[in-house]
Amino acid sequence: MTTVDMLFRYERHPSESAMVALGNMGEIYGIRKVTVNEAWQTIRVEYDATRLSAPIVGQLLRRAGIDISEELPPMPPHDQPGSQPAPAK
């Protein structure tokens, strides 16, 4: 298993149904963890790269109703200092 973290920035706050869909993404084979940071308007998805690819993960988020504006560069794991991206402008 190859674990990869992808970080996405979204434009609008996700709707209630989109948040429910995000909560259910953990049931998708290969998705390990989904973390939403409302203050930074980002969603971090940890997934198994032997099962899924970055474009597929982005597509899953869009199908869930998330308005993805950009894919941010890979970041260190979120439990390490300095792992947060710059705030949205």
Backbone as ProteinMPNN parsed JSONL, in Angstrom:
{"seq_chain_A": "MTTVDMLFRYERHPSESAMVALGNMGEIYGIRKVTVNEAWQTIRVEYDATRLSAPIVGQLLRRAGIDISEELPPMPPHDQPGSQPAPAK", "coords_chain_A": {"N_chain_A": [[0.848, -1.172, 0.0], [0.539, 2.203, -0.841], [0.468, 5.161, 0.642], [-0.991, 8.287, 0.055], [-1.291, 11.793, 0.416], [-3.55, 14.195, -0.585], [-4.244, 17.584, -1.214], [-6.851, 19.837, -1.449], [-8.284, 22.922, -2.471], [-11.299, 24.602, -1.847], [-14.001, 26.603, -3.21], [-16.659, 27.571, -2.387], [-18.432, 27.168, 0.695], [-19.119, 23.834, 1.523], [-22.285, 22.289, 0.884], [-24.885, 20.926, 3.009], [-25.593, 18.376, 2.088], [-23.329, 17.776, 0.578], [-21.419, 17.629, 2.586], [-22.313, 15.378, 3.945], [-21.889, 13.489, 1.94], [-19.101, 13.662, 1.816], [-18.485, 12.614, 4.32], [-19.216, 10.013, 3.87], [-17.305, 9.171, 2.108], [-15.227, 7.751, 3.204], [-16.004, 5.154, 3.057], [-15.374, 4.286, 0.574], [-13.407, 2.088, -1.222], [-10.027, 2.293, -0.735], [-9.906, 4.954, 0.005], [-8.611, 6.49, 2.785], [-8.805, 8.54, 4.703], [-10.59, 11.591, 5.223], [-10.317, 15.005, 5.604], [-11.634, 18.051, 6.554], [-10.868, 21.449, 6.517], [-12.247, 24.161, 7.486], [-11.505, 26.802, 8.058], [-9.269, 27.26, 6.461], [-10.279, 26.638, 4.049], [-9.885, 24.097, 2.843], [-9.577, 20.674, 1.8], [-8.317, 17.668, 2.811], [-7.318, 14.636, 1.537], [-6.541, 11.419, 2.29], [-5.279, 8.654, 0.729], [-5.001, 5.361, -0.774], [-2.632, 4.904, -3.084], [-2.251, 2.729, -4.703], [-4.71, 1.884, -5.305], [-6.297, 4.052, -6.088], [-6.17, 7.113, -8.048], [-4.853, 10.495, -8.289], [-6.473, 12.128, -10.074], [-8.884, 10.673, -9.973], [-9.591, 10.896, -7.268], [-10.044, 13.668, -7.12], [-12.23, 13.79, -8.856], [-14.099, 12.277, -7.403], [-14.533, 14.006, -5.242], [-15.696, 16.187, -6.57], [-18.021, 14.971, -7.562], [-19.245, 14.542, -5.168], [-20.173, 16.998, -4.661], [-18.506, 19.089, -4.061], [-17.0, 22.179, -4.616], [-14.28, 22.361, -6.124], [-11.481, 24.401, -6.348], [-8.757, 24.382, -6.748], [-5.931, 22.152, -6.88], [-3.685, 21.69, -4.386], [-0.098, 21.839, -3.793], [1.605, 18.83, -2.745], [1.663, 18.201, 0.743], [3.365, 17.989, 3.94], [2.464, 15.398, 6.327], [-0.515, 16.177, 8.182], [-0.099, 16.374, 10.925], [2.325, 17.448, 11.439], [4.369, 20.315, 12.216], [3.834, 23.427, 10.528], [2.346, 22.548, 8.363], [0.104, 23.601, 7.156], [-1.574, 25.228, 4.447], [-1.316, 28.482, 2.865], [-3.753, 30.939, 3.863], [-6.927, 31.33, 2.17], [-7.539, 33.921, -0.189]], "CA_chain_A": [[0.0, 0.0, 0.0], [1.236, 3.477, -0.917], [-0.437, 6.194, 1.125], [-0.755, 9.608, -0.51], [-2.155, 12.876, 0.876], [-3.832, 15.24, -1.573], [-4.87, 18.739, -0.587], [-7.656, 20.571, -2.408], [-8.933, 24.126, -1.971], [-12.633, 24.755, -2.407], [-14.469, 27.984, -3.302], [-17.829, 27.81, -1.528], [-18.619, 26.213, 1.784], [-19.922, 22.695, 1.057], [-23.66, 22.175, 1.371], [-25.092, 19.834, 3.97], [-25.553, 17.088, 1.38], [-21.938, 17.537, 0.206], [-20.717, 17.202, 3.792], [-22.718, 13.985, 4.178], [-21.173, 12.693, 0.941], [-17.702, 13.597, 2.259], [-18.448, 11.668, 5.437], [-19.362, 8.659, 3.331], [-16.171, 8.817, 1.241], [-14.402, 6.772, 3.897], [-16.483, 3.825, 2.698], [-14.844, 3.957, -0.749], [-12.205, 1.277, -1.107], [-8.835, 3.047, -1.083], [-9.899, 6.221, 0.754], [-8.281, 6.217, 4.184], [-9.231, 9.611, 5.605], [-10.956, 12.867, 4.619], [-10.299, 16.037, 6.627], [-12.037, 19.374, 6.073], [-10.417, 22.579, 7.321], [-13.09, 25.261, 7.022], [-10.791, 28.072, 8.182], [-8.339, 27.369, 5.329], [-11.048, 26.216, 2.873], [-9.184, 22.981, 2.217], [-9.954, 19.292, 2.085], [-7.191, 16.752, 2.67], [-7.762, 13.249, 1.333], [-5.487, 10.418, 2.379], [-5.774, 7.49, -0.01], [-4.062, 4.327, -1.198], [-2.327, 5.164, -4.488], [-2.314, 1.496, -5.488], [-6.13, 1.661, -5.596], [-6.892, 5.248, -6.678], [-5.225, 8.107, -8.555], [-5.216, 11.876, -7.947], [-7.651, 12.584, -10.828], [-10.078, 9.977, -9.481], [-9.935, 11.506, -5.984], [-10.656, 14.953, -7.456], [-13.543, 13.51, -9.44], [-14.979, 11.861, -6.305], [-14.91, 15.213, -4.5], [-16.641, 16.962, -7.387], [-19.289, 14.234, -7.569], [-19.854, 14.729, -3.843], [-20.752, 18.341, -4.622], [-17.509, 20.042, -3.588], [-16.557, 23.099, -5.658], [-12.823, 22.387, -6.035], [-10.902, 25.479, -7.146], [-7.393, 24.018, -7.12], [-5.22, 21.101, -6.156], [-2.495, 22.31, -3.814], [1.064, 20.949, -3.783], [1.627, 17.878, -1.632], [2.092, 18.772, 2.008], [3.712, 16.969, 4.928], [1.286, 14.963, 7.091], [-1.104, 17.308, 8.902], [0.273, 16.441, 12.335], [3.642, 18.057, 11.545], [4.308, 21.772, 12.206], [3.99, 24.097, 9.237], [1.732, 21.764, 7.286], [-1.076, 24.251, 6.639], [-1.334, 26.134, 3.334], [-1.662, 29.872, 3.133], [-5.213, 31.123, 3.859], [-7.528, 31.787, 0.912], [-7.68, 35.39, -0.255]], "C_chain_A": [[0.899, 1.242, 0.0], [0.26, 4.57, -0.521], [-0.017, 7.55, 0.595], [-1.752, 10.585, 0.117], [-2.322, 13.868, -0.253], [-4.56, 16.358, -0.845], [-5.559, 19.552, -1.672], [-8.218, 21.809, -1.731], [-10.311, 24.207, -2.627], [-13.06, 26.214, -2.34], [-15.572, 28.282, -2.286], [-17.885, 26.752, -0.436], [-19.507, 25.073, 1.284], [-21.32, 22.691, 1.678], [-23.758, 21.017, 2.361], [-25.007, 18.474, 3.277], [-24.127, 16.757, 0.935], [-21.134, 17.067, 1.417], [-21.067, 15.754, 4.148], [-21.97, 13.074, 3.199], [-19.694, 12.575, 1.304], [-17.547, 12.597, 3.399], [-18.523, 10.23, 4.968], [-18.192, 8.233, 2.448], [-15.243, 7.8, 1.891], [-14.808, 5.339, 3.602], [-15.976, 3.38, 1.323], [-13.522, 3.223, -0.571], [-11.004, 2.073, -1.597], [-8.757, 4.398, -0.386], [-9.658, 5.889, 2.216], [-8.844, 7.27, 5.131], [-9.554, 10.864, 4.796], [-11.048, 13.89, 5.746], [-10.643, 17.38, 5.993], [-11.518, 20.421, 7.042], [-11.159, 23.805, 6.796], [-12.361, 26.595, 7.061], [-9.875, 28.313, 6.98], [-9.009, 27.022, 4.001], [-10.318, 25.119, 2.102], [-9.793, 21.656, 2.638], [-8.732, 18.443, 1.814], [-7.761, 15.339, 2.56], [-6.525, 12.362, 1.381], [-6.033, 9.161, 1.707], [-4.628, 6.551, -0.379], [-3.84, 4.485, -2.699], [-2.28, 3.892, -5.333], [-3.755, 1.186, -5.894], [-6.76, 2.821, -6.358], [-5.792, 6.158, -7.206], [-5.723, 9.505, -8.171], [-6.424, 12.368, -8.755], [-8.951, 11.927, -10.351], [-10.529, 10.593, -8.159], [-10.593, 12.866, -6.22], [-12.059, 14.787, -8.01], [-14.538, 13.084, -8.358], [-15.44, 13.061, -5.493], [-15.928, 16.037, -5.288], [-18.008, 16.286, -7.442], [-20.021, 14.345, -6.232], [-20.473, 16.113, -3.711], [-19.795, 19.404, -4.111], [-17.013, 20.86, -4.78], [-15.045, 23.285, -5.533], [-12.292, 23.504, -6.928], [-9.478, 25.156, -7.573], [-6.903, 22.841, -6.295], [-3.922, 21.729, -5.677], [-1.327, 21.328, -3.832], [1.012, 19.992, -2.594], [2.236, 18.524, -0.395], [2.559, 17.651, 2.925], [2.454, 16.546, 5.672], [0.814, 16.072, 8.014], [-0.75, 17.371, 10.379], [1.665, 17.036, 12.532], [3.505, 19.577, 11.506], [4.512, 22.328, 10.806], [3.314, 23.394, 8.093], [0.521, 22.436, 6.677], [-0.719, 25.164, 5.48], [-1.672, 27.572, 3.73], [-3.179, 30.034, 3.078], [-5.689, 31.643, 2.5], [-7.703, 33.291, 0.959], [-9.026, 35.772, -0.778]], "O_chain_A": [[1.88, 1.318, 0.739], [-0.672, 4.874, -1.266], [1.152, 7.927, 0.671], [-2.916, 10.243, 0.324], [-1.334, 14.333, -0.821], [-5.389, 16.109, 0.03], [-4.95, 19.911, -2.68], [-8.587, 21.766, -0.557], [-10.463, 23.916, -3.813], [-12.552, 26.978, -1.519], [-15.417, 29.151, -1.428], [-17.452, 25.614, -0.614], [-20.548, 25.329, 0.68], [-21.501, 23.043, 2.844], [-22.821, 20.234, 2.518], [-24.421, 17.534, 3.813], [-23.748, 15.586, 0.914], [-20.265, 16.204, 1.289], [-20.208, 14.998, 4.601], [-21.478, 12.014, 3.586], [-19.095, 11.515, 1.124], [-16.588, 11.826, 3.433], [-17.959, 9.333, 5.595], [-18.093, 7.063, 2.076], [-14.545, 7.065, 1.192], [-14.046, 4.409, 3.866], [-16.136, 2.217, 0.954], [-12.632, 3.685, 0.143], [-10.968, 2.486, -2.756], [-7.665, 4.936, -0.201], [-10.396, 5.109, 2.817], [-9.304, 6.945, 6.225], [-8.883, 11.167, 3.809], [-11.762, 13.679, 6.726], [-10.02, 17.793, 5.015], [-11.705, 20.297, 8.252], [-10.762, 24.41, 5.8], [-12.573, 27.438, 6.19], [-9.725, 29.451, 6.534], [-8.378, 27.104, 2.948], [-10.154, 25.194, 0.884], [-10.431, 21.541, 3.684], [-8.169, 18.485, 0.72], [-8.574, 14.912, 3.379], [-5.585, 12.539, 0.606], [-7.102, 8.665, 2.062], [-3.453, 6.909, -0.302], [-4.744, 4.232, -3.495], [-2.27, 3.973, -6.561], [-3.99, 0.32, -6.737], [-7.652, 2.613, -7.18], [-4.623, 5.998, -6.856], [-6.877, 9.672, -7.777], [-7.326, 12.975, -8.175], [-10.001, 12.57, -10.334], [-11.726, 10.792, -7.949], [-11.599, 13.181, -5.584], [-12.965, 15.549, -7.675], [-15.7, 13.49, -8.396], [-16.603, 13.134, -5.097], [-16.908, 16.525, -4.724], [-19.037, 16.958, -7.377], [-21.247, 14.255, -6.169], [-21.212, 16.378, -2.763], [-20.222, 20.505, -3.764], [-16.652, 20.307, -5.819], [-14.581, 24.244, -4.915], [-12.607, 23.558, -8.117], [-9.032, 25.597, -8.632], [-7.378, 22.571, -5.192], [-3.144, 22.243, -6.482], [-1.539, 20.116, -3.882], [0.435, 20.316, -1.555], [3.195, 19.291, -0.48], [2.199, 16.491, 2.721], [1.462, 17.274, 5.649], [1.623, 16.819, 8.566], [-1.083, 18.359, 11.033], [2.143, 17.124, 13.663], [2.613, 20.089, 10.829], [5.264, 21.773, 10.004], [3.677, 23.623, 6.939], [-0.059, 21.882, 5.743], [0.326, 25.814, 5.511], [-2.238, 27.826, 4.793], [-3.836, 29.327, 2.314], [-4.946, 32.309, 1.78], [-7.979, 33.865, 2.013], [-9.326, 36.959, -0.904]]}, "name": "protein", "num_of_chains": 1, "seq": "MTTVDMLFRYERHPSESAMVALGNMGEIYGIRKVTVNEAWQTIRVEYDATRLSAPIVGQLLRRAGIDISEELPPMPPHDQPGSQPAPAK"}
